[in-house]
Amino acid sequence: MKKLVVLFLTLGLLMGCAPTPAPVDVDVEEIAQAIKDEYGDDYAPSLDYDETHMVERLGIEAQWVEAFFGQGPMFTMSSDELIVIKATEGNVAKVVAAMQEYQRYLKEESFQYPMNMPRVQNAMLVSEGDYVVFVLTGKHFEYPNDGSDFDEQEEIDFIKAQFQRGVDVFKSFFE
């Protein structure tokens, strides 16, 4: 019995002493480009966001951010956006909270064309370490052009799968 206790204590100590992985340091432009490459012709954001947009529209303070990439729609008929942020040390929770508030604003208060609402409602916000990505881009669902009904759940599943493509690329940098 003593041997088992000693064995478990030893294993516990050894596991606790395992080296922690070094923080990942990736250029947000590299992440953004990989996501854009994944979407190819289905990538629609075309307006570059600057620090003023980040602070005033997204509610993210400049001191919370080490690096920022943002692109969105040039015209109001589109809702497509891609935002990639590397937060400064200790500020990722603040960046995520600001992006959650921005996402809530898009869903509940902003003007959206009806065709964009399913996309806006299913945008994806994900963080890994000090990095945050907001994905609201990809191929658009093709509605039947013969006037027939379509399955709304099929549309939502399609949209989620499109956004997941960008999230998967983002996560691949941290594997």
Buried (B, 14 or more C-beta within 10 A) or exposed (E): EEEEEEEEEEEEEEEEEEEEEEEEEBEBEEBBBBBBEBBEEBBBBEBEBEEEBBBEEBBBBEEBBBBBBBBBBEEEEBBBBBBBBBBBEEBBEBBBEBBEEBBEEBBEEEEBEEEBEBBBBBBBBBBBBBBBBBBBBBBBBEEEEEEEEEEEEEBBEBBBEBBBBBBEBBBEBEE
